[in-house]
Amino acid sequence: MGELRDTAVPSEPAGAAAPPFRFRRPPGWPEPSAEWVALHQLWEPPEGWAPAPGLPAAPRGWRFWTRDRAAMLAFLGPSWSAARRARWIAAVVFLAGVVVTAVGAASRGPFAVASGAILVGGVRLIVAHRRERQLVGDAVERIATDARSWRAWAVPQRARRRADALGTPWLTDDQAVTAWSSEAWGTSTASPFVEPGRTTPTQLHERLTRRRRSDTVGASAVVAVTALVVAAGLVVPALPSPAHGPVTAAGRSGGPGTADGTRAGGPAPRAEDDVHVTDVPDADVGRYCDPSPTLPGATDDGGCWAWTLSTTTTCRARVEVGFADTATGVATRLALRFVDVPAGVPVVLVESGNEAYAGVQDVICHEVRPSLLPVSVDGQVPATAYPDACSTLGCVGFRLTPHETCPMSTITIGVASRQGGQDDRRVVESEPLTDGTPTTAFVGGVGGGDAATIRAITCGGV
């Protein structure tokens, strides 16, 4: 380094008292002193360098510095707090706009003001994010540059004072620096210090570059979300209103709304996507509900309901059933059943629950149904094991061993008047299935001379 000369003393870098970055010691290296870390903030040695002869070089690609969050925040100061506050405000405005627009679109209400909030919030969010990244990038550059200028003056000065204090004033400047470095590393000697050409460490520079690229991706995402939500606000209100409301409840069998033979709040027969939905008459509901011990009957606290689905065009249907505690109340539970409705073959859908009312809310054809559940059918239950109600109302039972758990499966039974004949009708009931646990599923509405076959078992949503 040559002899020391009187030069202008640089100001001590900001953050020197509490360095914003901690040194990550590579394997086999000793721990440097706190003084060395403060003077060498973000210094990155050249490849192959080690603090002392005989020590291993750092692994290729080693990241030498990690941020001390508390010290970094203190270094950034009020500017960082302001940028963070601006980003949170923008995020709230953006999300509020999305929520209000979505609700407005669903209710077919106005959406323009909320869409403006999305746009303003999104732009402000991008600006605040870029401001944060800029603050961090500028801070890193400043820390690295200040440390480089500071150690160029401070290390020789401190090394000379250390040599004088130890009674070795004859040491040259280079020897004094080597002695100071070896003491900082706790080694007997030290390798010559090498100042890199780049101020900011290579890996840190690459990370900052990637973050700036992510700003562009974030901006594109905000624009895309804004376009989609605004499009929803434009398109959804223009769509025709559905023929049925979000909640349509039919009275339970033997429960409220059945005293006069009608179903309070029950849906009128209607065609939805070519599927005709009608209530099974009260007098016949018991045929499907009472024989099964897993379905609550008319005398239980829960309800049991049955509807007939029919179509002239085969439909792979997704059926949505709503449950409510009042005849005109909002549904408290929705169940999805995936049912094949063959042309000309009526399908009886049976549901149960603890609610007082239920109704078929929606039927959508041409749905791709879930995969069939892996279930072993171990034959029919012997007649001697049937519930008492089966003797008068008719039912059939199947022994099932599921190989996958389903909270509520949809079991479709085909019923024919003779063995080998085509189905005259189908009955659909629900049953919880647990992987490896044998289950007996009873289906009502099957006469003694009927032939019953399991057509499908899928997992529906409860």
Long-range contacts (C-beta under 8 A, 24 or more apart in sequence): 1-156, 1-173, 1-174, 1-177, 2-173, 2-174, 3-173, 4-156, 4-157, 4-160, 4-173, 7-153, 9-153, 10-149, 10-150, 10-152, 10-153, 12-150, 13-41, 13-143, 13-146, 13-147, 13-149, 13-150, 14-75, 14-142, 14-143, 14-146, 15-41, 15-71, 15-74, 15-75, 15-143, 16-150, 18-68, 18-70, 18-71, 18-74, 18-75, 19-68, 19-71, 20-67, 20-68, 20-71, 20-72, 20-74, 20-75, 20-139, 20-143, 21-65, 21-66, 21-67, 21-68, 21-72, 21-143, 22-65, 22-66, 22-67, 22-68, 23-64, 23-65, 24-62, 24-63, 24-64, 24-65, 24-66, 26-56, 26-57, 26-58, 26-59, 26-62, 26-64, 27-56, 27-59, 28-55, 28-56, 29-55, 29-56, 29-58, 30-55, 30-185, 30-186, 30-187, 31-186, 32-184, 32-185, 33-183, 33-184, 33-185, 33-186, 35-158, 35-184, 36-181, 36-184, 36-185, 39-147, 39-150, 39-151, 39-154, 39-155, 40-147, 40-151, 41-65, 41-143, 41-144, 41-146, 41-147, 42-140, 42-143, 42-144, 42-147, 42-200, 42-201, 42-204, 43-144, 43-147, 43-148, 43-151, 43-195, 43-196, 43-201, 44-196, 44-198, 44-201, 44-202, 44-203, 45-194, 45-196, 46-194, 46-196, 49-191, 49-194, 50-191, 51-181, 51-185, 51-187, 51-190, 51-191, 52-182, 52-185, 52-187, 52-188, 52-189, 52-190, 52-191, 53-189, 53-191, 55-187, 61-203, 63-203, 64-201, 65-201, 65-204, 72-139, 75-139, 75-143, 76-135, 76-136, 76-139, 79-135, 80-132, 80-135, 83-128, 83-131, 83-132, 83-135, 84-128, 84-132, 86-124, 86-127, 86-128, 86-131, 87-125, 87-128, 87-129, 87-132, 89-124, 90-121, 90-122, 90-124, 90-125, 90-127, 90-128, 91-121, 91-125, 92-121, 93-117, 93-120, 93-121, 93-124, 94-118, 94-121, 94-122, 94-124, 94-125, 94-222, 95-121, 96-121, 97-121, 97-229, 98-225, 98-229, 101-229, 101-230, 101-232, 101-233, 102-229, 102-232, 104-233, 105-229, 105-232, 105-233, 105-236, 105-237, 106-236, 108-236, 108-237, 108-241, 109-237, 111-230, 111-233, 111-234, 111-237, 112-233, 114-233, 115-226, 115-229, 115-230, 115-233, 118-225, 118-226, 118-229, 118-230, 119-226, 122-222, 122-223, 122-225, 122-226, 123-222, 125-218, 125-222, 126-215, 126-218, 126-219, 126-222, 129-215, 129-218, 130-215, 133-208, 133-211, 133-212, 133-215, 136-208, 137-208, 137-212, 140-200, 140-204, 140-208, 141-199, 141-200, 144-199, 144-200, 144-201, 145-199, 148-195, 148-199, 155-180, 155-193, 242-362, 243-270, 243-272, 244-270, 244-272, 244-361, 244-362, 246-322, 246-330, 246-331, 246-361, 247-322, 247-324, 247-328, 247-329, 247-330, 247-331, 247-359, 247-361, 248-322, 248-359, 248-360, 248-361, 249-322, 249-323, 249-324, 249-326, 249-327, 249-328, 249-329, 249-331, 249-356, 249-357, 249-358, 249-359, 250-279, 250-305, 250-307, 250-357, 250-358, 250-359, 251-327, 251-356, 251-357, 252-298, 252-302, 252-303, 252-304, 252-305, 252-355, 252-356, 252-357, 252-358, 253-282, 253-285, 253-286, 253-289, 253-297, 253-298, 253-303, 253-304, 253-305, 253-306, 254-297, 254-298, 254-299, 254-304, 255-298, 255-303, 255-356, 256-327, 256-356, 256-357, 257-327, 257-357, 258-282, 264-327, 264-357, 265-327, 265-328, 265-357, 265-359, 266-359, 267-359, 267-360, 272-362, 272-363, 272-364, 273-315, 273-317, 273-363, 273-364, 273-365, 273-366, 274-311, 274-312, 274-313, 274-315, 274-365, 275-309, 275-310, 275-311, 275-315, 275-317, 275-341, 275-363, 275-365, 276-309, 276-310, 276-311, 277-307, 277-308, 277-309, 277-360, 277-363, 278-307, 278-308, 278-310, 279-306, 279-307, 279-308, 280-306, 280-307, 280-308, 280-348, 284-445, 286-393, 287-393, 287-394, 287-444, 287-445, 288-348, 288-350, 288-427, 288-429, 288-443, 288-444, 288-445, 289-350, 289-352, 289-444, 290-389, 290-393, 290-444, 291-386, 291-387, 291-389, 291-390, 291-393, 291-394, 291-395, 291-442, 291-444, 292-387, 292-395, 292-429, 292-442, 292-443, 292-444, 293-387, 293-442, 294-431, 294-441, 294-442, 295-350, 295-352, 295-429, 295-444, 296-352, 296-353, 296-354, 301-354, 302-352, 302-353, 302-354, 302-355, 303-352, 303-353, 303-354, 303-355, 303-356, 303-357, 303-358, 304-350, 304-351, 304-352, 305-350, 305-351, 305-352, 305-358, 305-359, 306-348, 306-349, 306-350, 306-351, 307-348, 307-349, 307-360, 308-346, 308-347, 308-348, 308-349, 309-339, 309-341, 309-346, 309-347, 309-348, 309-349, 309-360, 309-363, 310-341, 310-344, 310-345, 310-346, 310-347, 311-341, 311-343, 312-343, 312-344, 313-343, 314-340, 314-341, 314-342, 314-343, 315-340, 315-341, 315-363, 315-365, 315-366, 316-340, 316-341, 316-365, 316-366, 316-367, 316-368, 316-369, 317-341, 317-363, 317-364, 317-365, 317-367, 318-362, 318-363, 318-364, 318-367, 318-369, 319-349, 319-360, 319-362, 319-363, 320-360, 320-361, 320-362, 320-363, 320-364, 321-349, 321-351, 321-358, 321-359, 321-360, 321-361, 322-358, 322-359, 322-361, 323-353, 323-355, 323-357, 323-358, 324-355, 324-356, 324-357, 324-358, 325-355, 325-356, 325-357, 326-356, 326-357, 327-357, 329-357, 331-361, 333-462, 334-361, 334-461, 335-408, 335-430, 335-460, 335-461, 335-462, 336-460, 336-461, 337-410, 337-428, 337-430, 337-460, 338-367, 338-369, 338-370, 338-410, 338-458, 338-460, 339-410, 339-412, 339-428, 340-369, 340-412, 340-455, 340-456, 342-423, 342-426, 345-422, 345-423, 345-424, 345-425, 345-426, 346-425, 346-426, 347-412, 347-425, 347-426, 347-427, 347-428, 348-425, 348-426, 348-427, 348-428, 348-445, 349-428, 350-427, 350-428, 350-429, 350-430, 350-444, 351-430, 352-430, 369-458, 370-458, 370-459, 370-460, 371-458, 372-456, 372-457, 372-458, 373-402, 373-403, 373-404, 373-406, 373-409, 373-433, 373-457, 373-458, 373-459, 374-402, 374-403, 374-404, 375-400, 375-401, 375-402, 375-403, 375-404, 375-433, 375-457, 376-400, 376-401, 376-402, 376-403, 377-454, 378-438, 380-452, 381-440, 381-442, 386-442, 387-442, 389-444, 390-442, 390-444, 393-444, 393-445, 394-444, 394-445, 394-446, 394-447, 394-448, 394-450, 395-442, 395-443, 395-444, 395-445, 395-446, 396-442, 396-443, 396-446, 396-450, 396-452, 397-440, 397-441, 397-442, 397-443, 398-440, 398-441, 398-443, 398-454, 399-438, 399-439, 399-440, 400-431, 400-433, 400-438, 400-439, 400-440, 400-441, 400-457, 401-436, 401-437, 401-438, 401-439, 402-433, 402-434, 402-435, 402-436, 402-437, 402-439, 403-435, 403-436, 404-433, 404-435, 404-459, 405-433, 405-434, 405-435, 406-432, 406-433, 406-459, 407-432, 407-459, 407-462, 408-432, 408-459, 408-460, 408-461, 408-462, 409-433, 409-457, 409-458, 409-459, 409-460, 410-456, 410-457, 410-458, 410-459, 410-460, 411-441, 411-443, 411-454, 411-456, 411-457, 412-454, 412-455, 412-456, 412-457, 413-443, 413-446, 413-452, 413-453, 413-454, 413-455, 414-452, 414-453, 414-454, 414-455, 415-445, 415-446, 415-450, 415-451, 415-452, 416-450, 416-451, 416-452, 416-453, 417-449, 417-450, 417-451, 418-449, 418-451, 419-451, 420-451, 421-451, 423-453, 423-455, 426-455, 430-460, 433-457
